[in-house]
Amino acid sequence: GDRELGLAAVRQHSEALEEVRRTCSKVVFDTLHEVAGIEGTGLEASTLRGDRSFVLEAVQLSGIALHDIEQTFGDDRGVVQAAVRQNGIALKWASEALCNDKELVLEAVRQHGMALKAAAERLQHDPEVVHSAVIENGNALEFASAERQADRELVKLALRQGKRKALHFAAPDCRADRELAMEAVRLNGNSLEFVAEELKNDREIVLEAIRQNRKCLRHAAADVRFDSAVSPENPIALHGSQAPIFNVMNNTIEDQTLKVIACSMSGTEHRFELPADATLGDFGSRVAEVAGRKVVFLVFHGNVVASPFDVQKRVVDLL
């Protein structure tokens, strides 16, 4: 019959189906028979909308097609399941009962984390559902319950998805947590926008953020913005950074030239000649260049680790 002919044509026209996949739900139903080259079969859009077999085919191609048929099939578990497997966002057009179905909601959020928005309130609090959503999309934290948004480990998980707004959706206590803020800006400098206001005046957090993206300096407190040491060119690593370590040793000054040896952890010695008044920043830049890294740790006599906020100090005063 016409329905079988239509479905056969749909399955056989892969290029047409790819075009349908990119269209809105109305196009899926109103023009599918034309796009697939089956015009003239007598198959009407209204007939297609009521044909469960055809609807299943359609939502498997484009889950958002559920939008156009929610009144008829929004409570049909099989149709909704097929839709959310293709596009989790389709959960928003499912019935209230199905949005409260944990198994179905899990399928939706695993396909698209932001489907958590449509989940029943109790499932927005459910640790397994929220965890699955956040793994898929860190920004899904926005739709988690207040208690879940205050869960430090869950917030960390959201941050590790690289979404700069994840911290914005965390509870105020988490946004004011220095450890979480530092992890956030190390993963995405733009997260500086969402840390607690008092942390925007923290030089270490701001420095780490602008090393990821110098443009986010605009989110820092005014006092920090004009601190010369808070620069993406600063070559001295912050505590907790992943950077090579060099021990500074055997320095001499001859004819206004400072000769210094920096030894890597592998035991390789690197010799440098610097102006006698060279700063820690000058020296750090030379060592970082040799190491092929942007930042390095420099350890001076007595196991004193150089601070990135001492870059204007002379090297001779640190030896």
Sine and cosine of phi, psi and omega as CSV:
sin_phi,cos_phi,sin_psi,cos_psi,sin_omega,cos_omega
0.00,0.00,-0.06,-1.00,-0.02,-1.00
-0.86,0.51,-0.66,0.75,-0.04,-1.00
-0.89,0.47,-0.71,0.70,0.00,-1.00
-0.90,0.43,-0.63,0.78,0.03,-1.00
-0.90,0.44,-0.66,0.75,-0.01,-1.00
-0.90,0.43,-0.72,0.69,-0.02,-1.00
-0.91,0.41,-0.62,0.79,0.03,-1.00
-0.89,0.45,-0.68,0.73,0.02,-1.00
-0.90,0.43,-0.63,0.77,0.03,-1.00
-0.87,0.50,-0.72,0.70,-0.04,-1.00
-0.92,0.38,-0.51,0.86,-0.09,-1.00
-0.99,0.11,-0.28,0.96,-0.08,-1.00
-0.96,-0.28,0.98,0.20,-0.08,-1.00
-0.89,0.45,-0.60,0.80,0.00,-1.00
-0.91,0.41,-0.64,0.77,0.03,-1.00
-0.90,0.43,-0.62,0.78,-0.01,-1.00
-0.91,0.41,-0.59,0.80,0.05,-1.00
-0.90,0.44,-0.59,0.81,0.05,-1.00
-0.92,0.39,-0.67,0.75,0.03,-1.00
-0.88,0.48,-0.64,0.77,-0.03,-1.00
-0.85,0.53,-0.47,0.88,-0.04,-1.00
-1.00,-0.04,0.01,1.00,-0.08,-1.00
-0.97,-0.23,0.18,-0.98,0.01,-1.00
-0.98,0.21,0.21,-0.98,-0.09,-1.00
-0.88,0.48,-0.58,0.82,-0.01,-1.00
-0.88,0.47,-0.66,0.75,0.01,-1.00
-0.91,0.41,-0.59,0.80,0.00,-1.00
-0.80,0.60,-0.69,0.72,-0.08,-1.00
-1.00,-0.05,-0.63,0.78,-0.11,-0.99
-0.98,0.18,-0.41,0.91,-0.06,-1.00
-0.80,-0.59,0.09,1.00,-0.05,-1.00
-0.84,0.55,-0.68,0.73,-0.05,-1.00
-0.93,0.38,-0.46,0.89,0.03,-1.00
-0.98,0.20,-0.70,0.72,0.00,-1.00
-0.88,0.48,-0.64,0.77,-0.04,-1.00
-0.99,0.14,0.03,1.00,0.07,-1.00
0.98,0.20,0.51,0.86,-0.02,-1.00
-0.89,-0.46,0.46,0.89,0.03,-1.00
-0.88,0.48,0.62,-0.78,0.04,-1.00
0.99,-0.11,0.03,1.00,0.00,-1.00
-0.99,0.15,-0.23,0.97,-0.05,-1.00
1.00,0.09,0.14,0.99,-0.01,-1.00
-0.99,0.14,0.91,-0.41,-0.08,-1.00
-1.00,-0.07,0.50,-0.87,0.00,-1.00
-0.84,0.53,-0.66,0.75,-0.02,-1.00
-0.90,0.44,-0.56,0.83,0.04,-1.00
-0.93,0.37,-0.66,0.75,0.00,-1.00
-0.88,0.48,-0.66,0.75,-0.04,-1.00
-0.89,0.46,-0.45,0.89,-0.02,-1.00
-0.99,-0.14,-0.01,1.00,-0.06,-1.00
-1.00,-0.08,0.95,-0.30,-0.11,-0.99
-0.87,0.49,-0.65,0.76,0.00,-1.00
-0.89,0.46,-0.68,0.73,0.01,-1.00
-0.93,0.37,-0.64,0.77,0.02,-1.00
-0.86,0.51,-0.68,0.73,0.03,-1.00
-0.86,0.50,-0.67,0.74,0.05,-1.00
-0.87,0.48,-0.69,0.72,-0.07,-1.00
-0.91,0.41,-0.72,0.69,-0.06,-1.00
-0.95,0.31,-0.38,0.92,0.10,-1.00
-0.95,0.32,-0.44,0.90,0.07,-1.00
-0.99,0.12,-0.63,0.77,-0.04,-1.00
-0.50,-0.86,0.97,-0.26,-0.05,-1.00
-0.86,0.51,-0.50,0.87,-0.03,-1.00
-0.94,0.34,-0.14,0.99,0.09,-1.00
-0.88,0.48,-0.34,0.94,0.02,-1.00
-0.87,0.49,-0.43,0.90,0.00,-1.00
-0.84,0.54,-0.60,0.80,-0.10,-0.99
-0.99,0.11,-0.17,0.98,-0.09,-1.00
-0.75,-0.66,0.32,0.95,-0.12,-0.99
-0.87,0.49,-0.56,0.83,-0.03,-1.00
-0.92,0.40,-0.50,0.87,-0.02,-1.00
-1.00,-0.02,-0.66,0.75,-0.14,-0.99
-0.87,-0.50,0.07,1.00,-0.02,-1.00
-0.89,0.45,-0.30,0.95,0.02,-1.00
-0.95,-0.31,0.14,0.99,0.00,-1.00
-1.00,-0.02,0.95,-0.30,-0.13,-0.99
-0.87,0.50,-0.65,0.76,-0.02,-1.00
-0.89,0.45,-0.68,0.74,0.01,-1.00
-0.92,0.38,-0.72,0.69,-0.02,-1.00
-0.90,0.44,-0.65,0.76,0.02,-1.00
-0.88,0.48,-0.68,0.73,0.04,-1.00
-0.89,0.46,-0.63,0.77,-0.02,-1.00
-0.91,0.41,-0.73,0.68,-0.06,-1.00
-0.95,0.30,-0.41,0.91,0.08,-1.00
-0.93,0.37,-0.51,0.86,0.03,-1.00
-1.00,0.08,-0.60,0.80,0.00,-1.00
-0.45,-0.89,0.96,-0.28,-0.07,-1.00
-0.83,0.56,-0.48,0.88,-0.02,-1.00
-0.87,0.50,-0.37,0.93,0.00,-1.00
-0.87,0.50,-0.26,0.97,0.02,-1.00
-0.85,0.53,-0.45,0.89,-0.04,-1.00
-0.90,0.44,-0.30,0.95,0.00,-1.00
-0.96,-0.27,0.18,0.98,0.06,-1.00
-0.99,0.10,0.33,-0.94,0.01,-1.00
-0.92,0.38,0.29,-0.96,0.02,-1.00
-0.85,0.53,-0.63,0.77,-0.02,-1.00
-0.90,0.44,-0.67,0.74,-0.02,-1.00
-0.96,0.28,-0.45,0.89,0.07,-1.00
-0.96,0.30,-0.15,0.99,0.03,-1.00
-0.96,-0.29,0.14,0.99,-0.02,-1.00
-1.00,-0.05,0.96,-0.28,-0.13,-0.99
-0.86,0.51,-0.70,0.71,-0.03,-1.00
-0.87,0.50,-0.69,0.72,-0.01,-1.00
-0.93,0.37,-0.68,0.73,0.00,-1.00
-0.90,0.44,-0.62,0.78,0.05,-1.00
-0.86,0.50,-0.67,0.74,0.05,-1.00
-0.87,0.48,-0.66,0.75,-0.03,-1.00
-0.91,0.42,-0.76,0.65,-0.07,-1.00
-0.95,0.31,-0.43,0.90,0.07,-1.00
-0.95,0.31,-0.46,0.89,0.06,-1.00
-0.99,0.14,-0.62,0.79,0.00,-1.00
-0.48,-0.88,0.95,-0.30,-0.09,-1.00
-0.81,0.59,-0.54,0.84,-0.06,-1.00
-0.94,0.33,-0.11,0.99,0.10,-1.00
-0.90,0.43,-0.25,0.97,0.03,-1.00
-0.84,0.54,-0.45,0.89,0.00,-1.00
-0.85,0.53,-0.57,0.82,-0.07,-1.00
-1.00,0.03,-0.16,0.99,-0.05,-1.00
-0.93,0.36,0.44,-0.90,0.07,-1.00
-0.87,0.49,0.46,-0.89,-0.07,-1.00
-0.82,0.58,-0.64,0.76,-0.05,-1.00
-0.91,0.41,-0.50,0.87,0.01,-1.00
-0.99,0.15,-0.37,0.93,0.11,-0.99
-0.95,0.30,-0.19,0.98,0.06,-1.00
-0.97,-0.25,-0.21,0.98,-0.08,-1.00
-0.95,0.32,0.86,-0.52,-0.06,-1.00
-0.83,0.56,-0.66,0.75,-0.03,-1.00
-0.92,0.39,-0.70,0.71,-0.02,-1.00
-0.91,0.42,-0.74,0.67,-0.03,-1.00
-0.91,0.42,-0.67,0.74,0.03,-1.00
-0.85,0.52,-0.71,0.71,0.00,-1.00
-0.90,0.44,-0.64,0.77,0.00,-1.00
-0.92,0.40,-0.69,0.72,-0.05,-1.00
-0.93,0.37,-0.57,0.83,0.07,-1.00
-0.88,0.48,-0.64,0.77,-0.03,-1.00
-0.97,0.24,-0.59,0.81,-0.02,-1.00
-0.44,-0.90,0.93,-0.37,-0.04,-1.00
-0.83,0.55,-0.50,0.87,-0.01,-1.00
-0.94,0.33,-0.17,0.99,0.05,-1.00
-0.90,0.44,-0.27,0.96,0.05,-1.00
-0.83,0.56,-0.44,0.90,0.01,-1.00
-0.82,0.57,-0.56,0.83,-0.13,-0.99
-0.98,-0.20,0.11,0.99,0.06,-1.00
-0.98,0.19,0.31,-0.95,0.03,-1.00
-0.91,0.41,0.29,-0.96,0.00,-1.00
-0.85,0.52,-0.61,0.79,0.00,-1.00
-0.91,0.40,-0.66,0.75,0.03,-1.00
-0.92,0.40,-0.59,0.81,0.01,-1.00
-0.93,0.37,-0.28,0.96,0.03,-1.00
-0.99,-0.12,0.04,1.00,-0.01,-1.00
-0.99,0.14,0.94,-0.33,-0.09,-1.00
-0.85,0.52,-0.67,0.75,-0.03,-1.00
-0.92,0.40,-0.60,0.80,0.03,-1.00
-0.93,0.37,-0.63,0.77,0.04,-1.00
-0.89,0.45,-0.66,0.75,0.05,-1.00
-0.86,0.50,-0.69,0.73,0.01,-1.00
-0.87,0.49,-0.68,0.73,0.02,-1.00
-0.89,0.46,-0.67,0.75,-0.01,-1.00
-0.89,0.45,-0.60,0.80,-0.06,-1.00
-0.95,0.31,-0.14,0.99,0.11,-0.99
-0.99,0.15,-0.06,1.00,0.09,-1.00
0.99,0.17,0.24,0.97,-0.01,-1.00
-1.00,0.02,0.87,-0.49,-0.11,-0.99
-0.91,0.41,-0.44,0.90,-0.04,-1.00
-1.00,0.07,-0.09,1.00,-0.06,-1.00
-0.83,0.56,-0.66,0.75,-0.01,-1.00
-0.91,0.40,-0.51,0.86,0.01,-1.00
-0.87,0.50,-0.52,0.86,-0.06,-1.00
-1.00,-0.02,-0.04,1.00,0.02,-1.00
-0.98,0.20,0.33,-0.94,0.04,-1.00
-0.89,0.46,0.46,-0.89,-0.02,-1.00
-0.79,0.62,-0.64,0.77,0.00,-1.00
-0.89,0.46,-0.56,0.83,0.03,-1.00
-0.95,0.30,-0.62,0.78,0.01,-1.00
-0.92,0.38,-0.40,0.92,0.02,-1.00
-0.99,-0.10,0.03,1.00,0.00,-1.00
-0.99,0.15,0.89,-0.45,-0.11,-0.99
-0.89,0.46,-0.64,0.76,0.01,-1.00
-0.88,0.47,-0.72,0.70,0.02,-1.00
-0.91,0.42,-0.65,0.76,0.00,-1.00
-0.88,0.47,-0.68,0.74,0.00,-1.00
-0.90,0.43,-0.68,0.74,0.03,-1.00
-0.90,0.44,-0.63,0.78,-0.01,-1.00
-0.88,0.47,-0.74,0.68,-0.06,-1.00
-0.96,0.29,-0.44,0.90,0.07,-1.00
-0.94,0.35,-0.54,0.84,0.03,-1.00
-0.99,0.17,-0.59,0.81,-0.02,-1.00
-0.42,-0.91,0.96,-0.28,-0.06,-1.00
-0.81,0.58,-0.51,0.86,-0.03,-1.00
-0.92,0.39,-0.20,0.98,0.06,-1.00
-0.90,0.43,-0.28,0.96,0.03,-1.00
-0.82,0.57,-0.51,0.86,0.00,-1.00
-0.86,0.51,-0.46,0.89,-0.16,-0.99
-0.95,-0.32,0.02,1.00,0.07,-1.00
-0.96,0.28,0.32,-0.95,0.02,-1.00
-0.84,0.54,0.51,-0.86,-0.09,-1.00
-0.83,0.56,-0.63,0.78,-0.04,-1.00
-0.91,0.41,-0.44,0.90,0.01,-1.00
-0.99,0.15,-0.25,0.97,0.08,-1.00
-0.96,0.29,-0.10,1.00,0.05,-1.00
-0.96,-0.27,0.12,0.99,-0.01,-1.00
-1.00,0.00,0.92,-0.40,-0.10,-0.99
-0.88,0.47,-0.60,0.80,-0.02,-1.00
-0.92,0.39,-0.70,0.72,0.00,-1.00
-0.90,0.44,-0.68,0.73,0.00,-1.00
-0.91,0.41,-0.68,0.73,0.01,-1.00
-0.87,0.49,-0.70,0.71,0.02,-1.00
-0.89,0.45,-0.62,0.78,-0.01,-1.00
-0.90,0.43,-0.73,0.69,-0.08,-1.00
-0.96,0.26,-0.28,0.96,0.13,-0.99
-0.94,0.33,-0.44,0.90,0.07,-1.00
-0.99,0.10,-0.62,0.79,-0.02,-1.00
-0.38,-0.92,0.96,-0.28,-0.10,-1.00
-0.89,0.46,-0.40,0.92,-0.04,-1.00
-0.92,0.38,-0.37,0.93,-0.06,-1.00
-0.97,0.24,0.00,1.00,0.08,-1.00
-0.84,0.55,-0.45,0.89,-0.01,-1.00
-0.89,0.46,-0.31,0.95,0.00,-1.00
-1.00,0.02,-0.11,0.99,-0.03,-1.00
-0.98,0.18,0.33,-0.94,0.08,-1.00
-0.91,0.41,0.46,-0.89,-0.09,-1.00
-0.83,0.55,-0.69,0.73,-0.04,-1.00
-0.86,0.50,-0.61,0.79,-0.03,-1.00
-0.97,0.25,-0.58,0.82,-0.04,-1.00
-0.86,0.51,-0.49,0.87,-0.06,-1.00
-0.97,-0.23,0.25,0.97,0.06,-1.00
-1.00,0.08,0.87,-0.49,-0.08,-1.00
-0.89,0.46,-0.44,0.90,0.00,-1.00
-0.97,0.25,-0.34,0.94,0.01,-1.00
-1.00,0.05,0.99,0.14,-0.08,-1.00
-0.61,-0.79,0.62,-0.79,0.03,-1.00
-0.91,0.42,-0.27,0.96,0.02,-1.00
-1.00,0.09,-0.13,0.99,0.01,-1.00
-0.87,0.49,0.87,-0.50,-0.12,-0.99
-1.00,-0.01,-0.01,1.00,-0.06,-1.00
-1.00,-0.08,0.80,-0.60,-0.09,-1.00
-0.96,0.29,0.51,-0.86,0.09,-1.00
-1.00,0.06,0.46,-0.89,0.09,-1.00
-0.81,0.59,0.75,-0.67,0.01,-1.00
1.00,-0.07,-0.14,0.99,0.01,-1.00
-0.97,0.22,0.37,-0.93,0.12,-0.99
-1.00,-0.10,0.97,-0.25,-0.08,-1.00
-0.43,-0.90,0.48,-0.88,0.02,-1.00
-0.93,0.38,0.48,-0.88,-0.03,-1.00
-0.94,-0.34,0.71,-0.71,0.05,-1.00
-0.78,-0.62,0.75,-0.66,0.09,-1.00
-1.00,-0.02,0.78,-0.62,-0.05,-1.00
-1.00,-0.08,0.78,-0.62,-0.11,-0.99
-0.46,-0.89,0.18,-0.98,0.13,-0.99
0.72,0.69,0.95,0.32,0.03,-1.00
-0.96,-0.27,0.58,-0.81,0.08,-1.00
-0.61,-0.79,0.38,-0.93,0.07,-1.00
-0.86,-0.51,0.84,-0.54,0.03,-1.00
-0.71,-0.70,0.83,-0.56,0.04,-1.00
0.78,0.62,0.77,0.64,0.02,-1.00
0.88,0.48,0.36,0.93,0.05,-1.00
-0.89,-0.46,0.80,-0.60,0.02,-1.00
-1.00,-0.03,0.85,-0.53,0.02,-1.00
-0.95,-0.32,0.85,-0.53,-0.10,-1.00
-0.75,-0.66,0.58,-0.81,0.11,-0.99
-0.94,-0.35,0.75,-0.66,0.09,-1.00
-0.88,-0.47,0.84,-0.54,-0.08,-1.00
-0.96,-0.30,0.81,-0.58,0.01,-1.00
-0.97,0.26,0.20,-0.98,-0.01,-1.00
-0.91,0.40,-0.33,0.95,0.04,-1.00
-0.99,0.13,-0.10,0.99,0.01,-1.00
0.99,-0.12,-0.01,1.00,0.01,-1.00
-0.97,0.25,0.78,-0.63,0.02,-1.00
-0.99,-0.12,0.72,-0.69,0.04,-1.00
-0.87,-0.50,0.79,-0.62,-0.05,-1.00
-0.97,-0.22,0.71,-0.70,-0.04,-1.00
-0.78,-0.62,0.60,-0.80,0.13,-0.99
-0.88,-0.47,0.83,-0.56,-0.09,-1.00
-0.74,-0.67,0.38,-0.93,0.14,-0.99
-0.85,0.52,0.51,-0.86,-0.06,-1.00
-0.85,0.52,-0.48,0.88,-0.02,-1.00
-0.99,-0.17,0.34,0.94,-0.01,-1.00
-0.86,0.51,0.61,-0.79,0.01,-1.00
-1.00,0.00,0.22,-0.98,0.09,-1.00
-0.85,0.52,-0.60,0.80,0.03,-1.00
-0.89,0.45,-0.66,0.75,0.03,-1.00
-0.89,0.46,-0.74,0.67,-0.03,-1.00
-0.90,0.43,-0.71,0.71,0.00,-1.00
-0.87,0.50,-0.62,0.78,0.01,-1.00
-0.90,0.44,-0.63,0.78,0.02,-1.00
-0.92,0.39,-0.69,0.73,-0.01,-1.00
-0.92,0.39,-0.67,0.74,0.01,-1.00
-0.88,0.47,-0.60,0.80,0.02,-1.00
-0.89,0.45,-0.69,0.72,0.03,-1.00
-0.89,0.45,-0.62,0.78,-0.04,-1.00
-0.98,0.21,-0.23,0.97,-0.04,-1.00
0.94,0.34,0.50,0.87,-0.01,-1.00
-0.78,-0.63,0.28,-0.96,0.03,-1.00
-0.99,0.17,-0.53,0.85,-0.03,-1.00
-0.69,-0.72,0.44,-0.90,0.03,-1.00
-0.62,-0.78,0.35,-0.94,0.18,-0.98
-0.99,-0.10,0.73,-0.68,0.09,-1.00
-0.90,-0.44,0.83,-0.56,-0.04,-1.00
-0.93,-0.37,0.87,-0.50,-0.03,-1.00
-0.99,-0.13,0.01,-1.00,-0.03,-1.00
-0.78,0.63,0.66,-0.75,-0.02,-1.00
0.99,0.16,0.30,0.96,-0.01,-1.00
0.86,0.51,0.55,0.83,0.06,-1.00
-0.99,0.11,0.88,-0.48,-0.01,-1.00
-1.00,0.02,0.80,-0.60,-0.03,-1.00
-0.88,0.48,0.63,-0.78,0.05,-1.00
-0.99,-0.10,0.63,-0.77,0.04,-1.00
-0.90,0.44,-0.23,0.97,-0.01,-1.00
-1.00,-0.09,0.18,0.98,0.10,-0.99
-0.94,-0.34,0.30,0.95,-0.11,-0.99
-0.89,0.47,-0.34,0.94,0.00,-1.00
-1.00,0.04,-0.15,0.99,0.03,-1.00
-0.96,0.29,0.50,-0.86,0.04,-1.00
-0.97,0.26,0.59,-0.81,0.00,-1.00
-0.88,0.48,-0.65,0.76,-0.04,-1.00
-0.87,0.48,-0.45,0.89,0.00,-1.00
-0.99,0.16,-0.19,0.98,-0.01,-1.00
-0.98,-0.19,-0.27,0.96,-0.07,-1.00
-0.99,0.17,0.00,0.00,0.00,0.00
